[in-house]
Amino acid sequence: MSVVRVAIPLLKGKRKFFLEKGRPWSLAEHVLLAALTNKPRTVGELAVAGDVPQRLVLEALIRLMRAGWVTLHQESNGVVFSATVAGRSVVGDEELPKLAKSTSRWMHFVIDKVTGTLYRSREMPFFEKHVVERRAARERLVWLNPRDIDAFDDTAGVLATLFEDDEKFLGIEPTAEKLVNRFAIATVRGDNVEGLPPRAPAELVELVKRAARTAAPSPMAMRSPHHEPGRQIPFADRPAPQPIDAVFRPEDLILGGKMHEAVLHEAIQKAKYRIIIHSTFISEHGFEQVQASLIAAAKRGAIVDVLWGENENKTDAVTTAKTIAKVRTAIDTEGLGLSVRVHPFSTRSHAKILVCDDGKSGRLSATVGSCNWLSSGFQNYEASIRFSDPGVVGAVLEQIADLTRGSDRHWTELTSEMARLASDARLQKPPVGEKAKVTLVLGPQHAQFARTARDAARRRMFVTSHQIGSAARPSVILPAITAVRENGIEARVFYGVASERPAGVSTSSNGSPAPSVQPILSPKLHAKILAWDDDDVLISSQNWLSADPGESNVRREIGLMVNSKGIAKAVIDNFDAARGDGGLSAKSDEA
């Protein structure tokens, strides 16, 4: 069987991470401690009472003794365990306090320059180029050429890859050390690829196979062939991340301008330690409406981070920058510049996000949707959705962490802070309630869900957008037309502002069924919703009918796709009720 080596280009780096190590206590350990506060017991007695193996009991007792919560002494019936004073003081807590050790560790990693995937260095052994060149003199070898990848822009990937389950990210030591070029070697025997980690992307495995097919019949040394990987699979065509099983409560569906205003003020007034607001725009009037509440929150001990994303419209960007300068001056006058941090840089994102703690247990919630929290007059019809489930909150905070990177995409102090918050959020206790399937959706991925709606809808498809423009036809109108004509469903599309007349949006000339496209005249429609049937809705910052997010800035738009019984029906019914009450008026325009 022929054997071919394929040299895969890598970037190698190392960073010093600060972390907290220690796993949380299990329910079984908590129950054992509670049993020992009632009366001293032997290992055998505990095992019989709990109907568990003695080995499990002994392991739990050793951990509890290390924590100082359990002690042992000799009695006539053997070694007896009992709770200490410290153990009795914590046994009544909802959860036993985690005993974690703060430490630091140098972590080595590599990034493949073909798919941009990050690995621990031991997953992908690497070599310097001259070592690979020597092997090319005696082995059949193909060089897989790199794509234009010079960094790793995924906070979630860093945390998931480099940290163990019992480790929590605390920070990273700033460094000017650059990543260096190295190579991994994969071996292809027939159609089998060896030397790649199990989680290597299928795309990389396939490219290695293709490269191997171009190998010369004998070793070529310095003249070994090179294989071009071609264009990377567009972000829009990559599989969406796996849905998160998260608790969704109907009251966390936020619809209408006034409800958004109430949610914002209530969240700020309750928060005791953290408030994060990402608003595309910041207006002087908009900030004045919450300034006193933010200052009061800071005086309670909360840290406030205000982020903004406008950078495309030069006039608006300059206006926002001037507003920020005024706001920062006002905050500094109060002596709270270190607590209320209005950041001067643009994240280049259109996302609208609110993250706050609940003021009681410290549980964080994340709200994602259409509302520009610091520039809206709350007169528009808006749509957002809130989650306090740890998986969703952690995922949203990881995206905020990526948004805080500088223009050179380097990991900043603020990035570390947001990543640490994401780690904390993932450890918080989940709320109680019915589970939903939740997917975090980034810019180009929105197009996937328009196609999903086209194919999955059985009765209806529903879309709202602030604006309508030339992007409407390929992104939404064509899928809606297909769904109407092929599946016979009802498709309703609403918009607030016509930025331009979209090409191809006109009355059908052949009498074929077509979606209804209607402008909402008063008040302005600002919600960005894609829903179908009764149980599926995507609430986002994405203007479905005018924006077409490019590949260069995948976090330009952020939304949450939710599958939950009746959620789409609730959204659509609320919208229709607002129209029926005269809150929304429409003029029909068939398309």
C-alpha positions, 0 to 999 in steps of 0.5 A: 500500500502506498504511503504519502506524507502531507505537511500541514501548515501551522501557527504555534504559540504559547501563552501564560493563563491564570486559572482556578482549578477545582471541581464543584461538589456533587449532590451525593457529597452534599447529602453525605455531609448532611447525614453526618451533621445529624449523627456520626456514622461509619463508612458501612452505615453511610453505604447502607443508608445511601445504597451506594458502594463503600468505595464511593462513600470513602472517596467522598469522605476524603474530599470532605475531610480535605475541605475541613468539613468532616473529621474522624475518630475511633470508637468501639464500633470502628472508625466514625465520621462526623461533621465539623463546625465548619461543615455544619456552617455550610451544609445548609447552603443551596450548593456547597462552596467550591474549593478551588485553587488559583494557579497559572500555567503556560499553555502551548497550542497550534492553529492549522492555517487551512481551517483555522482550528485551534488544538493543544500542541500535543494533539498536533505534533509539529516540526520546523520546516527544515525537519520536514524538508529532510523527510521530503528527501527520503519520503513521498511528501506533499506540502499543503499550502496555507490559507490567509489565516494569521490568528485565532478569533474565537474565545469559546474555542480557546476556553473549550480546547485549552481548559479542563472541565474542572478549570475556570479561566481567570486571565491571560498574561499580556505578551507581544510574542508572535505566533511562529510557523510550524508544520504537522505531518499527516500520513495517508495510507490508501484512503486512510488518514493518520496523525490527525486528532479525532476532532480535526474538521472533516474539511481538513481530512478531505484536503489531506486526502486530495493533497496525497493524490498529487504526490510524485511517484518517488521522493522529490526533496526540495521539488516536492509538490504543493497543493492549493486548498482552494477557497475556505468554505464560507461561514454561511455554509458551515454547519450551525453550532449544536443547539443548547438545551436551555430553560426558556420562560415565556415572560422572557420574550420581550416585545414592544418598545415600552416593554424594552424600556421597562426591562432596561430600567428594571435590570439596571436598578436590580443589578449589584455587580455587573451590567454590560450594554452593547448598543449600535448607537449611543445618543446623548438623550438615550444615555441621559435616560439611564445615567442616574440609574447606572451611577446608582448601580456603580455606587452599589458596587456594580461594574458597568461596561458600555460598548457600541458598534457604529462605524459604517456611517461616518456621520453617525460614527462621529456623532456617537464618538462625540456623545461618548466623549461627553458621557465619559466626562460626566462620569469622570466628574462623579469619580466613577470612571473606573466603575462606569466604563464607556469604551471609546472604540467601536466593536464594528457590530450591529448587535444589541445585547444587555447582560445584567445580574439579578441582584439576588443570587448573582445569576447573570441573564443575557438579552439579545434582539433588535433594541438599541438600548442607548439610543432608542426612544422606545417608540418602535416595535422591538423584539428581544429574548432573554435567557438566564440559562448558563449555556446561553449566557456563557455563549453570548458573553464569549461573543462579547469577548470576541467583540472587545478585541482591538482592531488588530484582533489581539486579546485585550484586558477587556477580552480576558474580563469578558471571557472570565465572566463567560466561565463564571456564567457557565458555572451558575445554577440553571433556572427551573422550567421547560427546556428549549433548543437554543442556537446562537446565530452569527452574521452569515449564518442567518441565511441558513435559517431562512432556508431552513424556514423555507424547507421546514415550514408547514403552515406559515412563515413570518418575517419582520425587518426594520428596512427593505433593500436589495438584499431582500430578494435573495435572503428572504423573498426568494425563500418565501416565494419558494415556500408559498409555491411549493408547500402552499404555506402562508408567508407574511413579510413586514418592514418599516423603512424602504431604503430602496425598492428591492429588485424583483419585489413586485406583484406576480404577473402570472397569478402564482401565489406569492408572499405578502410584503407590507410596510408598517407605517406607524409606529416604526417597525424595528423588530427583526424576526424570522418565525415559522409555524408555531414553535420556531423563531429567530430573534436578532439584530439582523435586518432580514430585508436589507442587510447581507452580512459579509464573511469579513465580520461574522459578529456584525449581527447576532441572534438567538434561534429558539425552538420551544412549544408555542414561542413563534405563535406567541410572537406572531400573535403579539405582533398581530394584536399590536396591529389590531389595537392600532399600535401598528398600521400597515399598507399592503403591497403584494410581492 
